[in-house]
Amino acid sequence: MVVREDAAKAAFFLADRAAMARTEQFAVMKSEIDGRPIIVLVNTALRDRTAQENFPFFVSIGTTIENPNEFGLPSNEEAERLNIWEDEIEANIHALTQYAFVGRVTFNAQRELLIYVSSKGALVKKLEEIVRSGACRPFGFNVQDDPNWEAVQPYFEKRLPNGEKRGFLARIFRR
């Protein structure tokens, strides 16, 4: 697991996360791609361009679902572990930079977090450090300049990605 540097920082993260939650509006989209279910949770409150202007870097963080069901989705127990992992990742991001949590995608035994950040240098180093340390579940990540939030526009338009657009998970896990 990712170790938070101190309890005060963790408490601040939780308090700040609770404040952000008051302005978040999540929508759930469900569909199928190649006969497999895709479930997208997206914060539609971030659709507004003014909410986007301070976060020019897109961060896609993905992990493999352990023991997925026949549809490639997590069990209840695995969903709990994924939620804990997500909170730990968010806490580490929060400690380094301002961010906007756009949502997450669950598809084909993979979970992808969709996040935009205001700066990327220290974050990339921290994520690389976490991956190398093995302190939490294995994951991959991709960071790219995306000031127009093109990577997530289909979700805001309530369009699930087609075969050409679902490249982030494919790039993260291609090894």
C-alpha positions as CSV (number, residue, x, y, z in Angstrom):
1,M,0.0,0.0,0.0
2,V,1.1,3.6,-0.6
3,V,2.2,5.1,2.7
4,R,1.0,8.7,3.3
5,E,3.8,10.8,4.7
6,D,2.0,11.8,7.9
7,A,-1.5,11.7,9.5
8,A,-2.0,15.5,9.2
9,K,-1.5,15.3,5.4
10,A,-3.9,12.4,5.2
11,A,-6.5,14.3,7.3
12,F,-6.1,17.3,5.0
13,F,-6.6,15.2,1.9
14,L,-9.8,13.7,3.3
15,A,-11.2,17.1,4.4
16,D,-10.3,18.6,1.0
17,R,-11.7,15.6,-0.9
18,A,-15.0,16.0,1.1
19,A,-15.2,19.6,0.0
20,M,-14.6,18.6,-3.6
21,A,-17.3,16.0,-3.4
22,R,-19.9,18.7,-2.8
23,T,-19.2,20.1,-6.3
24,E,-18.9,16.8,-8.1
25,Q,-21.7,15.4,-10.2
26,F,-21.1,11.8,-11.4
27,A,-22.9,10.0,-14.2
28,V,-22.5,6.3,-14.9
29,M,-22.5,5.1,-18.5
30,K,-22.8,1.4,-19.4
31,S,-22.4,-0.2,-22.7
32,E,-20.5,-3.0,-24.5
33,I,-17.5,-3.1,-26.7
34,D,-16.7,-6.3,-28.6
35,G,-19.4,-8.0,-26.5
36,R,-17.7,-7.0,-23.2
37,P,-19.3,-4.5,-20.7
38,I,-17.7,-1.1,-20.2
39,I,-18.7,1.0,-17.2
40,V,-17.6,4.6,-17.1
41,L,-18.0,6.9,-14.1
42,V,-17.5,10.5,-15.1
43,N,-17.7,13.8,-13.2
44,T,-20.0,15.8,-15.5
45,A,-19.4,19.0,-13.4
46,L,-16.0,19.2,-15.1
47,R,-17.7,19.5,-18.5
48,D,-17.5,23.3,-18.0
49,R,-14.4,24.7,-19.8
50,T,-13.7,27.1,-16.9
51,A,-13.3,24.1,-14.6
52,Q,-10.7,22.8,-17.1
53,E,-8.4,25.7,-17.7
54,N,-6.0,25.1,-14.7
55,F,-5.4,21.5,-15.5
56,P,-3.5,21.0,-18.8
57,F,-2.0,17.6,-18.2
58,F,-4.0,14.3,-18.6
59,V,-3.0,11.4,-16.4
60,S,-4.3,8.0,-17.1
61,I,-3.5,5.4,-14.4
62,G,-4.5,1.8,-15.0
63,T,-4.4,-1.5,-13.1
64,T,-5.5,-5.0,-13.9
65,I,-8.5,-6.4,-12.1
66,E,-7.6,-9.5,-10.1
67,N,-9.8,-12.5,-10.7
68,P,-12.4,-10.7,-12.8
69,N,-15.7,-12.4,-13.5
70,E,-16.6,-13.8,-16.9
71,F,-17.5,-10.2,-18.0
72,G,-14.1,-8.8,-17.0
73,L,-15.6,-6.9,-14.0
74,P,-14.4,-7.0,-10.4
75,S,-16.0,-9.0,-7.6
76,N,-17.3,-7.0,-4.6
77,E,-14.2,-7.7,-2.7
78,E,-11.9,-6.6,-5.6
79,A,-14.1,-3.5,-6.1
80,E,-13.3,-2.5,-2.4
81,R,-9.6,-3.1,-3.0
82,L,-9.7,-1.0,-6.2
83,N,-11.5,1.8,-4.3
84,I,-8.7,1.8,-1.6
85,W,-6.0,1.8,-4.3
86,E,-7.8,4.7,-6.0
87,D,-7.9,6.7,-2.7
88,E,-4.2,6.0,-2.1
89,I,-3.3,7.2,-5.7
90,E,-5.5,10.3,-5.2
91,A,-3.9,11.1,-1.9
92,N,-0.4,11.0,-3.5
93,I,-1.5,13.2,-6.4
94,H,-3.1,15.6,-4.0
95,A,0.1,15.9,-2.0
96,L,2.0,17.1,-5.1
97,T,-0.3,19.1,-7.3
98,Q,-3.8,20.4,-7.8
99,Y,-6.0,18.0,-9.7
100,A,-9.4,17.2,-11.1
101,F,-10.7,13.7,-10.9
102,V,-12.7,13.2,-14.1
103,G,-13.7,9.6,-13.5
104,R,-12.8,6.0,-14.1
105,V,-13.3,3.3,-16.7
106,T,-13.8,-0.4,-16.0
107,F,-13.4,-2.6,-19.1
108,N,-12.0,-6.0,-20.0
109,A,-10.4,-6.7,-16.6
110,Q,-8.8,-3.3,-16.4
111,R,-9.5,-0.2,-14.3
112,E,-8.4,3.2,-15.6
113,L,-8.4,6.4,-13.6
114,L,-8.9,9.7,-15.6
115,I,-7.3,12.7,-13.9
116,Y,-6.1,16.1,-15.0
117,V,-3.3,17.9,-13.1
118,S,-1.9,21.4,-12.9
119,S,1.7,20.3,-13.0
120,K,3.3,17.0,-13.9
121,G,7.1,16.9,-13.1
122,A,7.0,15.8,-9.4
123,L,3.9,13.7,-10.1
124,V,5.6,11.6,-12.7
125,K,8.6,11.0,-10.4
126,K,6.3,10.0,-7.5
127,L,4.2,7.6,-9.6
128,E,7.4,6.0,-10.9
129,E,8.6,5.7,-7.3
130,I,5.4,4.0,-6.2
131,V,5.5,1.6,-9.2
132,R,9.2,0.7,-8.4
133,S,8.5,0.3,-4.7
134,G,5.8,-2.3,-5.1
135,A,4.1,-0.6,-2.2
136,C,0.6,-1.1,-3.7
137,R,-1.0,-3.0,-6.5
138,P,0.8,-2.9,-9.8
139,F,-0.2,-0.2,-12.2
140,G,0.9,1.7,-15.2
141,F,0.4,5.3,-16.1
142,N,0.5,7.7,-19.0
143,V,0.9,11.5,-18.7
144,Q,0.3,13.8,-21.7
145,D,-0.2,17.5,-22.5
146,D,-4.0,17.9,-23.1
147,P,-5.0,21.5,-22.4
148,N,-8.3,21.0,-24.3
149,W,-9.2,17.8,-22.5
150,E,-9.6,16.0,-25.8
151,A,-8.9,12.6,-24.1
152,V,-12.2,12.8,-22.1
153,Q,-14.5,14.7,-24.4
154,P,-16.4,11.6,-25.5
155,Y,-17.3,10.9,-21.9
156,F,-18.6,14.4,-21.4
157,E,-20.7,14.0,-24.6
158,K,-22.0,10.7,-23.3
159,R,-20.2,8.8,-26.1
160,L,-18.3,5.8,-25.0
161,P,-15.0,5.3,-26.9
162,N,-15.0,3.2,-30.0
163,G,-12.2,0.8,-31.0
164,E,-10.0,3.7,-32.1
165,K,-10.5,5.8,-29.0
166,R,-9.9,3.3,-26.2
167,G,-6.1,3.4,-26.7
168,F,-5.1,4.6,-23.2
169,L,-5.6,1.2,-21.5
170,A,-4.0,-0.6,-24.4
171,R,-0.9,1.6,-24.2
172,I,-0.6,1.3,-20.4
173,F,-0.8,-2.5,-20.4
174,R,1.1,-3.2,-23.6
175,R,4.4,-4.6,-22.2
